[in-house]
């Protein structure tokens, strides 16, 4: 029997695929540390247009592709690609769609204007992550969400996907970072985020579609929270300290979090020993 801890990482950024950021560096450092440990890791991220498929040797995984993601009444094909993380034997899976991820910029255009379909992109990615896990047939012990584009994953697991066997025993961790979007998402967030088996009331824990509101909603549906750095969104951290004092959390304590801190937190959470 394979008793390794199974961790699914959903992230919007990772080095070397996206230009170096705080999040990209944290995710990559942890992944390289976990490689070779008694842990099985699978990483999913968007295949943004700035990711060079030839240089990073991406190729399509036909057996995982072929799903259509429905947003409102439109169908969008989900293409899954994979590459090996340099200097490891770890695979990174890229969720792709020509309409959402072909453009070179990530969340805003060259003028700094935020893309008007960022909500659809988030819904597509979050549903794509969960559908891909189902295709894996691989029940993770932990799903760790990094970045606002993952903020609907905890909601969807607790509602639309709550009866799916692969998610029955998983713990959900949401990491809070500094803001990577500067504006509120479009006003019809609450309409576009609705999917089958999700009710309007299920979105009430998201107070608004600002970066802070997305963090808050994700925290409300998660089993634990990690404050990734001491410059993480202060409004989100304040909400955690004021309203979610019973939620297991990991935060910097005068020094940056280490990869060992993450691993210890994972093991305590799975063992239900965090108080």
Secondary structure by P-SEA (a helix, b strand, c coil): ccccbbbbbbbccccccccccaaaaaaaaaaaaaccccbbbbbbbbbcccccccccccccccccccbbbbcccbbbbbbbbbbccccccbbbbbbbbcccccccccccccccccccaaaaaaaaaaaaaaaaaaaacccccbbbbccccccaaaaaaaccccccccccbbbbbbbbccccccccccccccccccccccccccccccccccaaaaaaaaaaaccccccccccccaaaaaaaacccccccccccccccccaaaaaaaaaaaaacccc
